[in-house]
Amino acid sequence: MAGRRTADFVEGWKLVFRGPDYAAQVVHASLEAAGIRAELLTDTGAMLPGLNAEESRVFVPEEAEGDALQFIHREFPGDPPAGG
């Protein structure tokens, strides 16, 4: 489900958004513009077989997780862009 958090799998980083690639790009760019470091992970299936290639994830450093989640909820009330 778009926008819903799942288990973190990158040590030192927290997953703050999961959803369609275009929505993840908006969330990623918005976080970066707000001064919150963020990384966008889009897999083609080669790195993580079975992962939905249409889906991307946005990660932030552990210490920025609270700020990032507050920002996402404030800027994208209800659901993040294209969230479901």
C-alpha positions, 0 to 999 in steps of 0.5 A: 500500500502506498505510503505505508512503512515496512521493515527497514532494511538499510542500517542507519536509515529509516523508511519514511515512504513507499509507493509509486515511483513518481510519488516517491520522487515528489516526497524525496524532492520535497524532503530535500528542499526542506533540508532533510537528507533523503535517499530514493531507492527504485529497484528494477528487480535485479537487486531485490528479485520479486520487488515491485519495480513500479514501487520506490522507497524513500529513506532518511537517516535515523536521526531525521525520521521524526522530522521527515514523518512530520514534514510528510504528514504536514505537506501531504495531509491524509495521504502522501502524493498518490498514496493509498 
